[in-house]
Every structure is written in C-alpha cells, then in structure tokens.
C-alpha cells in the first residue's frame, strides 16, 4: 500500500552547480558530485565551488555510481569497478564484469555488487577476493545502513543482513530505480520524478517541489540533486514532521 503523505521539508540551502552532474555522495559532511561522463568527480568546497578530483586521463569515462572511503574513491563504469587511491593518485581495476548495476562498500571495506543480467549478488572480502554469491536476486540498486543491506528489485525492497539473508521484504507497486537509506530514513524514488516513497509501516508518498536525479546524506542533512543535474537541495535530516 502507498499512501499520499504531505510533509514539511526544512530547506537549509540551495546550491546551483556550474556543470551537470548525475550522481552525488555525502562523506564526512562533504558533498561529492560526479558527471555521467568525465575524468573527474568534484568535491563541493565551503565557497560552494566544485573542486575536481581527477582519477583518469580518459575524458569519456562513464560514472554510473561511486563511493567515497577515507583513503580511496570507488567508481562503477558498468563493466568494471575501479579504485582511485587519494594519497598516491593511482587507479586500479578491482573487478571486471559484464553488467554492474550497483555496488556498495561496507564499513569493513568489503564490496558487494549486483550482476543484473546473471541475477547475482557477489560479495568480496577486503582483499577483493570473492567470499560468496547469492543467486536469483536481480538488484537494480543497493544501499547499506544500520548494519543492513537494502536490495531494490523491480517489485520489492529486500532488507537483509550483510550476508544477504533476507530479514524482510516490502512490496513495491510503483516504478522506482534508486534507494537512499541512513540511520533514520529509507526512501525509494525514480530518477527525474517528483514523488519519493518513505518506508514506515507502509510506503508513504512524498511530493517534492523538484524532481530528483540522485539523493545522499547523513545524520545532519539530506542532499537531493534535481532532475536537471544542476541544482543541489539540502534539507534537514529531520525530513519527516
């Protein structure tokens, strides 16, 4: 069941970007933005300027999604996941695959990624060796929060432990392709749409004044990249009132 749910969003800031971005990540209260194609991701400075972090010489590198860790940036180009070391500036290929739909890095530096065509989740240890695989799970998007793995499929949100043992399944009746989860919220949405869906006892629809291309955040704030990829809307993490 999905209920229409009107809420008050506390808008903290609006930031207009000088380039089009496709995905965002928040790490240590810093906001990172990435274009769909390019050789750099960008960190938003205190003066609201985008500072490039160049990880390759290839200007046509595709960035489907990325993840920030204390010492490295992981990037998914659809056919490989690459690791850029911040200290040395070296980029290495962690793994190659035919169709990587999504990946996450756990707090213990282990990597989980989805092989959508093969309907598999692959779990790597911190040395990037395969620990195990889970079959018959066609994941569109992955997220990790509260020591739980959130697996978004076409028809359901699967909530599992870090080994993909399913703890709960929430049916989805709307077309969505992304998930955001933090310590207090689980939200699913479809890129470009103005409706997002908050998980409580049931799904509750949130109508926003702008479309969402991507979403990230932490315990302090939630950041939404608008449907054009050119504006960041920063809301208080106390999203629901």
Secondary structure, DSSP 8 states (H G I E B T S, - for coil): -EEEE-----EEEEEE-SS--SEEEEETTEEEEE-SBSSEEEEE-TTS-EEEEE--S-TT-B-SEEEE-SSEEEEE-SSEEEEEETTT--EEEEEE-S-EEEEEE-TTS-EEEEETTTTEEEEE-TTS-EEEEEES---SEEEEETTEEEEE-SSEEEEE-TT--EEEEEE--S---EEEE-SS-EEEE-TT-SEEEEESSSEEEEE-SS-EEEEEE-SSEEEEEETTSSEEEEEES----
